[in-house]
Amino acid sequence: MKALIIGATGATGKDLVQKLSQDKDFEEIHAFVRKPVESTSEKVKYHVVNFEKPEEWKDLVKGDVAFSCLGTTLKDAGSKEAQRKVDFDYQLQFAKTAKENGVEDFVLISAYGANPNSKIFYSRMKGELEEEVKKLHFNKITIFQPGMLDRKNTDRTGEVLGARIIKFANKFGVLESQKPLPTDILAQALVNSSKIKSYGYSKIKLGSIFSFAEKGKE
């Protein structure tokens, strides 16, 4: 199979690229990035693109499955408008381009609590993206809604502290529904979902994400 990825330089994206490159079912992995990245596998090709100019790279978005892992934080983006451009505009444009080029399988990382009617900006934005992607009517759409991610070597202080608190609570059977999700487990679940032969739309929430990842060990 030929995989297409945006968000390949993020924590989950890096793990996804690694797992895809090690998977015999994938012959080619094409990642669309904003800055040069050195490939460590002959199967992986990085394309430096300007997401503001999709007409320059749209012809490259051709393959069997597209993974959308792009995202940023409000702090890093600097404003809600800038964050929406990355988390909504760029991902939707990628999805539209993939659909136009005949990609049949689209896998999107959304967020826990995503809801187009939410009063919370982030949750509303993610919910709106889910709805717009569904309207594209890919043969198969899989949307993952992870909660807090457990990223390797993260510099997000609040995230680190939050994860520690939840992990401590988990030892006593508390906050199990908010168990931090390691990015490598999420990445494995993404890979496994792309191998399931099905049609239509499905939404995978936290508990099921762990189950999807386990299928890769069978």
C-alpha positions as CSV (number, residue, x, y, z in Angstrom):
1,M,0.0,0.0,0.0
2,K,0.9,3.6,-0.4
3,A,0.4,5.9,2.6
4,L,0.1,9.7,2.7
5,I,0.7,11.7,5.9
6,I,0.4,15.2,7.2
7,G,1.6,16.0,10.7
8,A,4.6,13.6,10.3
9,T,6.9,15.6,12.4
10,G,4.7,15.7,15.5
11,A,4.9,13.1,18.2
12,T,2.2,10.8,16.9
13,G,3.3,11.5,13.3
14,K,6.9,10.4,13.9
15,D,5.7,7.2,15.5
16,L,3.3,6.6,12.6
17,V,6.0,7.0,10.0
18,Q,8.3,4.6,11.9
19,K,5.6,1.9,12.2
20,L,4.5,2.3,8.5
21,S,8.1,2.0,7.4
22,Q,8.5,-1.2,9.3
23,D,5.2,-2.7,8.0
24,K,5.6,-5.1,5.1
25,D,2.1,-4.1,3.8
26,F,3.3,-0.6,3.0
27,E,5.7,-0.1,0.1
28,E,5.6,3.7,0.0
29,I,5.1,6.4,2.7
30,H,4.8,10.0,1.5
31,A,4.9,12.7,4.2
32,F,4.0,16.4,3.5
33,V,6.0,18.7,5.8
34,R,6.8,22.4,6.1
35,K,10.5,22.0,6.8
36,P,13.1,19.5,5.4
37,V,13.3,16.2,7.2
38,E,16.0,13.5,6.7
39,S,14.5,10.2,5.9
40,T,15.8,7.1,7.7
41,S,14.0,4.6,5.4
42,E,14.1,4.2,1.7
43,K,10.3,3.7,1.8
44,V,9.8,7.2,3.2
45,K,9.7,10.3,1.0
46,Y,9.3,13.7,2.6
47,H,7.8,16.5,0.5
48,V,8.4,20.1,1.7
49,V,5.3,22.0,0.9
50,N,3.5,25.3,1.5
51,F,0.1,24.4,2.9
52,E,-1.1,27.8,1.8
53,K,-0.5,26.8,-1.8
54,P,-2.2,23.4,-2.3
55,E,-2.1,23.8,-6.1
56,E,1.7,23.3,-5.9
57,W,1.5,19.9,-4.3
58,K,-2.0,18.5,-4.9
59,D,-0.8,16.1,-7.6
60,L,1.4,14.4,-5.1
61,V,-1.5,13.4,-2.9
62,K,-2.2,10.0,-4.5
63,G,-2.3,6.7,-2.7
64,D,-4.3,4.1,-0.9
65,V,-4.7,5.7,2.6
66,A,-4.3,9.2,3.9
67,F,-3.4,9.9,7.6
68,S,-4.1,13.4,9.0
69,C,-2.1,13.9,12.2
70,L,-1.5,17.6,11.9
71,G,-2.1,19.8,14.9
72,T,-0.8,22.6,17.1
73,T,-1.5,24.3,20.5
74,L,-3.0,27.7,21.0
75,K,0.3,28.7,22.8
76,D,2.4,27.7,19.8
77,A,0.1,29.1,17.2
78,G,-0.3,32.4,19.0
79,S,-4.0,33.0,18.3
80,K,-7.2,31.1,17.7
81,E,-7.2,32.1,14.1
82,A,-3.7,30.8,13.6
83,Q,-4.5,27.5,15.4
84,R,-7.6,27.0,13.3
85,K,-5.6,27.5,10.1
86,V,-3.4,24.5,11.1
87,D,-5.9,22.3,12.9
88,F,-8.9,22.9,10.5
89,D,-8.0,24.6,7.2
90,Y,-4.9,22.7,6.4
91,Q,-6.3,19.3,7.3
92,L,-9.6,19.9,5.5
93,Q,-7.7,21.0,2.3
94,F,-5.6,17.8,2.6
95,A,-8.7,15.7,2.9
96,K,-10.4,17.5,-0.1
97,T,-7.3,17.0,-2.2
98,A,-7.0,13.3,-1.3
99,K,-10.7,12.8,-2.2
100,E,-10.3,14.6,-5.5
101,N,-7.3,12.3,-6.3
102,G,-9.2,9.1,-5.7
103,V,-7.8,8.2,-2.2
104,E,-10.4,5.8,-0.8
105,D,-9.4,5.6,2.9
106,F,-9.0,8.6,5.2
107,V,-7.8,8.4,8.8
108,L,-8.1,11.5,11.0
109,I,-6.9,12.2,14.5
110,S,-9.5,14.4,16.2
111,A,-9.8,14.9,19.9
112,Y,-11.8,13.6,22.9
113,G,-14.9,15.7,23.3
114,A,-15.0,17.0,19.7
115,N,-18.3,18.5,19.1
116,P,-19.3,21.1,16.5
117,N,-21.8,22.6,19.0
118,S,-19.3,22.9,21.9
119,K,-18.8,26.2,23.6
120,I,-15.1,25.3,24.0
121,F,-13.1,26.6,21.0
122,Y,-10.9,23.6,20.6
123,S,-13.6,21.0,20.9
124,R,-15.9,22.9,18.5
125,M,-13.1,23.3,15.9
126,K,-12.3,19.6,16.1
127,G,-16.0,18.7,15.8
128,E,-16.5,21.0,12.8
129,L,-13.5,19.3,11.1
130,E,-15.0,15.9,11.7
131,E,-18.3,17.0,10.1
132,E,-16.6,18.5,7.1
133,V,-14.5,15.5,6.5
134,K,-17.5,13.2,6.7
135,K,-19.2,15.3,4.0
136,L,-16.4,14.3,1.5
137,H,-17.8,10.8,1.5
138,F,-14.6,8.8,1.3
139,N,-15.2,5.1,0.8
140,K,-13.9,4.7,4.3
141,I,-13.4,7.3,7.0
142,T,-11.9,6.5,10.5
143,I,-11.8,9.2,13.1
144,F,-9.8,8.7,16.3
145,Q,-10.7,10.7,19.4
146,P,-7.8,10.2,21.8
147,G,-7.8,12.0,25.2
148,M,-4.5,13.2,26.7
149,L,-1.5,12.0,24.8
150,D,1.6,10.7,26.4
151,R,4.3,12.2,24.2
152,K,8.0,11.2,24.4
153,N,10.3,14.0,25.5
154,T,7.5,16.6,25.5
155,D,8.2,20.1,26.6
156,R,4.6,20.8,27.4
157,T,4.8,21.3,31.2
158,G,1.0,21.4,31.8
159,E,0.6,18.2,29.8
160,V,3.4,16.4,31.7
161,L,1.9,17.3,35.1
162,G,-1.6,16.4,34.0
163,A,-0.5,13.0,32.8
164,R,1.3,12.3,36.0
165,I,-1.8,13.1,38.0
166,I,-4.0,11.0,35.9
167,K,-1.6,8.1,35.9
168,F,-1.4,8.2,39.7
169,A,-5.2,8.2,39.9
170,N,-5.3,5.3,37.4
171,K,-3.4,3.1,39.9
172,F,-6.4,3.3,42.2
173,G,-8.9,2.8,39.4
174,V,-9.8,6.4,39.2
175,L,-10.1,8.5,35.9
176,E,-9.7,5.3,33.8
177,S,-11.7,7.0,31.0
178,Q,-8.9,9.7,30.8
179,K,-6.0,7.3,30.8
180,P,-3.0,9.0,29.0
181,L,-2.5,7.4,25.5
182,P,1.2,6.9,24.5
183,T,1.7,8.2,20.9
184,D,3.2,4.9,19.7
185,I,0.1,3.0,20.7
186,L,-2.1,5.6,18.9
187,A,0.2,5.2,15.9
188,Q,-0.2,1.5,15.9
189,A,-3.9,1.8,16.1
190,L,-3.9,4.1,13.1
191,V,-1.9,1.6,11.1
192,N,-4.2,-1.3,12.1
193,S,-7.3,0.6,11.3
194,S,-6.1,1.2,7.7
195,K,-5.9,-2.6,7.2
196,I,-9.5,-3.3,8.0
197,K,-11.5,-3.9,4.9
198,S,-14.7,-2.0,5.5
199,Y,-16.8,0.9,4.1
200,G,-18.4,4.0,5.6
201,Y,-17.7,6.0,8.7
202,S,-16.4,4.9,12.1
203,K,-15.3,6.8,15.2
204,I,-12.8,5.2,17.6
205,K,-12.7,6.5,21.2
206,L,-10.0,6.0,23.9
207,G,-10.9,2.5,25.2
208,S,-11.1,1.1,21.6
209,I,-7.9,2.8,20.6
210,F,-6.0,0.5,23.0
211,S,-7.8,-2.5,21.5
212,F,-7.0,-1.5,18.0
213,A,-3.3,-1.2,18.9
214,E,-3.3,-4.7,20.5
215,K,-4.5,-6.2,17.2
216,G,-1.0,-5.5,15.8
217,K,0.5,-7.9,18.3
218,E,-1.7,-10.9,17.3
